[in-house]
Amino acid sequence: MADALEGCPAIRQDVDRLESWVQKNLMRFNKGKCGVLHLGRNNPMYQYRLGHGLLESSCMERDLGVLVDDRLTMS
């Protein structure tokens, strides 16, 4: 999680490492299932890339049947 603009390059580097690992293992990400959930009031809303395409951001994501929004409200 990046709570300041300085943390965004670290997340970008992690995403790049994942992309490199996937390529070395002859696999692919399903980019349609990858997304960014920006949390916090002061979040810089940095745009992340996976390969050549931007990852879509959303205000709510579902994980294991639980909806989590950008305010950490769960339902």
PyMOL CGO cylinders between C-alpha atoms (Angstrom):
from pymol import cmd
from pymol.cgo import CYLINDER

trace = [
    CYLINDER, 0.00, 0.00, 0.00, 1.29, 3.43, -0.87, 0.3, 1, 1, 1, 1, 1, 1,
    CYLINDER, 1.29, 3.43, -0.87, 0.08, 6.18, 1.42, 0.3, 1, 1, 1, 1, 1, 1,
    CYLINDER, 0.08, 6.18, 1.42, 2.27, 8.79, -0.23, 0.3, 1, 1, 1, 1, 1, 1,
    CYLINDER, 2.27, 8.79, -0.23, 3.50, 9.47, -3.75, 0.3, 1, 1, 1, 1, 1, 1,
    CYLINDER, 3.50, 9.47, -3.75, 6.92, 8.12, -2.69, 0.3, 1, 1, 1, 1, 1, 1,
    CYLINDER, 6.92, 8.12, -2.69, 5.46, 4.63, -2.19, 0.3, 1, 1, 1, 1, 1, 1,
    CYLINDER, 5.46, 4.63, -2.19, 4.06, 4.36, -5.73, 0.3, 1, 1, 1, 1, 1, 1,
    CYLINDER, 4.06, 4.36, -5.73, 7.37, 3.43, -7.41, 0.3, 1, 1, 1, 1, 1, 1,
    CYLINDER, 7.37, 3.43, -7.41, 7.78, 0.53, -4.96, 0.3, 1, 1, 1, 1, 1, 1,
    CYLINDER, 7.78, 0.53, -4.96, 4.39, -0.86, -5.94, 0.3, 1, 1, 1, 1, 1, 1,
    CYLINDER, 4.39, -0.86, -5.94, 5.23, -0.30, -9.62, 0.3, 1, 1, 1, 1, 1, 1,
    CYLINDER, 5.23, -0.30, -9.62, 8.45, -2.27, -9.13, 0.3, 1, 1, 1, 1, 1, 1,
    CYLINDER, 8.45, -2.27, -9.13, 6.51, -5.15, -7.55, 0.3, 1, 1, 1, 1, 1, 1,
    CYLINDER, 6.51, -5.15, -7.55, 4.07, -5.22, -10.49, 0.3, 1, 1, 1, 1, 1, 1,
    CYLINDER, 4.07, -5.22, -10.49, 7.03, -5.20, -12.90, 0.3, 1, 1, 1, 1, 1, 1,
    CYLINDER, 7.03, -5.20, -12.90, 8.57, -8.16, -11.04, 0.3, 1, 1, 1, 1, 1, 1,
    CYLINDER, 8.57, -8.16, -11.04, 5.30, -10.08, -11.33, 0.3, 1, 1, 1, 1, 1, 1,
    CYLINDER, 5.30, -10.08, -11.33, 5.16, -9.35, -15.06, 0.3, 1, 1, 1, 1, 1, 1,
    CYLINDER, 5.16, -9.35, -15.06, 8.75, -10.55, -15.46, 0.3, 1, 1, 1, 1, 1, 1,
    CYLINDER, 8.75, -10.55, -15.46, 8.03, -13.75, -13.53, 0.3, 1, 1, 1, 1, 1, 1,
    CYLINDER, 8.03, -13.75, -13.53, 4.96, -14.43, -15.68, 0.3, 1, 1, 1, 1, 1, 1,
    CYLINDER, 4.96, -14.43, -15.68, 6.96, -13.99, -18.88, 0.3, 1, 1, 1, 1, 1, 1,
    CYLINDER, 6.96, -13.99, -18.88, 9.79, -16.27, -17.68, 0.3, 1, 1, 1, 1, 1, 1,
    CYLINDER, 9.79, -16.27, -17.68, 7.25, -18.98, -16.83, 0.3, 1, 1, 1, 1, 1, 1,
    CYLINDER, 7.25, -18.98, -16.83, 5.42, -18.59, -20.17, 0.3, 1, 1, 1, 1, 1, 1,
    CYLINDER, 5.42, -18.59, -20.17, 2.19, -17.54, -18.48, 0.3, 1, 1, 1, 1, 1, 1,
    CYLINDER, 2.19, -17.54, -18.48, -0.17, -14.60, -18.88, 0.3, 1, 1, 1, 1, 1, 1,
    CYLINDER, -0.17, -14.60, -18.88, -2.14, -12.36, -16.56, 0.3, 1, 1, 1, 1, 1, 1,
    CYLINDER, -2.14, -12.36, -16.56, -5.85, -12.02, -17.18, 0.3, 1, 1, 1, 1, 1, 1,
    CYLINDER, -5.85, -12.02, -17.18, -5.72, -8.22, -17.20, 0.3, 1, 1, 1, 1, 1, 1,
    CYLINDER, -5.72, -8.22, -17.20, -9.50, -8.09, -17.13, 0.3, 1, 1, 1, 1, 1, 1,
    CYLINDER, -9.50, -8.09, -17.13, -9.37, -9.53, -13.61, 0.3, 1, 1, 1, 1, 1, 1,
    CYLINDER, -9.37, -9.53, -13.61, -6.64, -7.18, -12.40, 0.3, 1, 1, 1, 1, 1, 1,
    CYLINDER, -6.64, -7.18, -12.40, -7.51, -3.82, -10.92, 0.3, 1, 1, 1, 1, 1, 1,
    CYLINDER, -7.51, -3.82, -10.92, -6.56, -1.11, -8.47, 0.3, 1, 1, 1, 1, 1, 1,
    CYLINDER, -6.56, -1.11, -8.47, -8.54, -0.13, -5.40, 0.3, 1, 1, 1, 1, 1, 1,
    CYLINDER, -8.54, -0.13, -5.40, -7.33, 3.23, -4.09, 0.3, 1, 1, 1, 1, 1, 1,
    CYLINDER, -7.33, 3.23, -4.09, -7.73, 3.48, -0.32, 0.3, 1, 1, 1, 1, 1, 1,
    CYLINDER, -7.73, 3.48, -0.32, -7.57, 6.55, 1.92, 0.3, 1, 1, 1, 1, 1, 1,
    CYLINDER, -7.57, 6.55, 1.92, -8.42, 10.22, 1.65, 0.3, 1, 1, 1, 1, 1, 1,
    CYLINDER, -8.42, 10.22, 1.65, -4.94, 11.40, 0.71, 0.3, 1, 1, 1, 1, 1, 1,
    CYLINDER, -4.94, 11.40, 0.71, -4.27, 8.68, -1.84, 0.3, 1, 1, 1, 1, 1, 1,
    CYLINDER, -4.27, 8.68, -1.84, -2.44, 10.12, -4.87, 0.3, 1, 1, 1, 1, 1, 1,
    CYLINDER, -2.44, 10.12, -4.87, -4.54, 7.87, -7.21, 0.3, 1, 1, 1, 1, 1, 1,
    CYLINDER, -4.54, 7.87, -7.21, -1.42, 6.79, -9.11, 0.3, 1, 1, 1, 1, 1, 1,
    CYLINDER, -1.42, 6.79, -9.11, -2.06, 4.93, -12.39, 0.3, 1, 1, 1, 1, 1, 1,
    CYLINDER, -2.06, 4.93, -12.39, -0.42, 1.49, -12.54, 0.3, 1, 1, 1, 1, 1, 1,
    CYLINDER, -0.42, 1.49, -12.54, 0.51, -0.46, -15.67, 0.3, 1, 1, 1, 1, 1, 1,
    CYLINDER, 0.51, -0.46, -15.67, 0.62, -4.16, -16.30, 0.3, 1, 1, 1, 1, 1, 1,
    CYLINDER, 0.62, -4.16, -16.30, 2.72, -4.66, -19.39, 0.3, 1, 1, 1, 1, 1, 1,
    CYLINDER, 2.72, -4.66, -19.39, 1.68, -1.97, -21.86, 0.3, 1, 1, 1, 1, 1, 1,
    CYLINDER, 1.68, -1.97, -21.86, -1.84, -1.37, -20.56, 0.3, 1, 1, 1, 1, 1, 1,
    CYLINDER, -1.84, -1.37, -20.56, -3.11, 0.66, -17.64, 0.3, 1, 1, 1, 1, 1, 1,
    CYLINDER, -3.11, 0.66, -17.64, -4.86, -1.22, -14.85, 0.3, 1, 1, 1, 1, 1, 1,
    CYLINDER, -4.86, -1.22, -14.85, -8.41, -0.05, -14.29, 0.3, 1, 1, 1, 1, 1, 1,
    CYLINDER, -8.41, -0.05, -14.29, -9.19, 1.55, -10.96, 0.3, 1, 1, 1, 1, 1, 1,
    CYLINDER, -9.19, 1.55, -10.96, -12.46, 1.11, -9.15, 0.3, 1, 1, 1, 1, 1, 1,
    CYLINDER, -12.46, 1.11, -9.15, -14.16, 2.33, -6.01, 0.3, 1, 1, 1, 1, 1, 1,
    CYLINDER, -14.16, 2.33, -6.01, -15.26, -1.21, -4.99, 0.3, 1, 1, 1, 1, 1, 1,
    CYLINDER, -15.26, -1.21, -4.99, -13.91, -4.75, -5.38, 0.3, 1, 1, 1, 1, 1, 1,
    CYLINDER, -13.91, -4.75, -5.38, -15.27, -8.18, -4.50, 0.3, 1, 1, 1, 1, 1, 1,
    CYLINDER, -15.27, -8.18, -4.50, -13.00, -10.78, -2.90, 0.3, 1, 1, 1, 1, 1, 1,
    CYLINDER, -13.00, -10.78, -2.90, -14.26, -14.14, -1.66, 0.3, 1, 1, 1, 1, 1, 1,
    CYLINDER, -14.26, -14.14, -1.66, -17.83, -12.85, -1.91, 0.3, 1, 1, 1, 1, 1, 1,
    CYLINDER, -17.83, -12.85, -1.91, -17.18, -9.75, 0.22, 0.3, 1, 1, 1, 1, 1, 1,
    CYLINDER, -17.18, -9.75, 0.22, -17.49, -6.30, -1.31, 0.3, 1, 1, 1, 1, 1, 1,
    CYLINDER, -17.49, -6.30, -1.31, -14.87, -3.82, -0.10, 0.3, 1, 1, 1, 1, 1, 1,
    CYLINDER, -14.87, -3.82, -0.10, -15.03, -0.17, -1.10, 0.3, 1, 1, 1, 1, 1, 1,
    CYLINDER, -15.03, -0.17, -1.10, -12.46, 2.63, -1.02, 0.3, 1, 1, 1, 1, 1, 1,
    CYLINDER, -12.46, 2.63, -1.02, -13.64, 3.57, 2.50, 0.3, 1, 1, 1, 1, 1, 1,
    CYLINDER, -13.64, 3.57, 2.50, -13.12, -0.02, 3.70, 0.3, 1, 1, 1, 1, 1, 1,
    CYLINDER, -13.12, -0.02, 3.70, -16.85, -0.52, 4.11, 0.3, 1, 1, 1, 1, 1, 1,
    CYLINDER, -16.85, -0.52, 4.11, -17.59, -4.22, 3.75, 0.3, 1, 1, 1, 1, 1, 1,
    CYLINDER, -17.59, -4.22, 3.75, -20.82, -5.93, 2.78, 0.3, 1, 1, 1, 1, 1, 1,
]
cmd.load_cgo(trace, "trace")
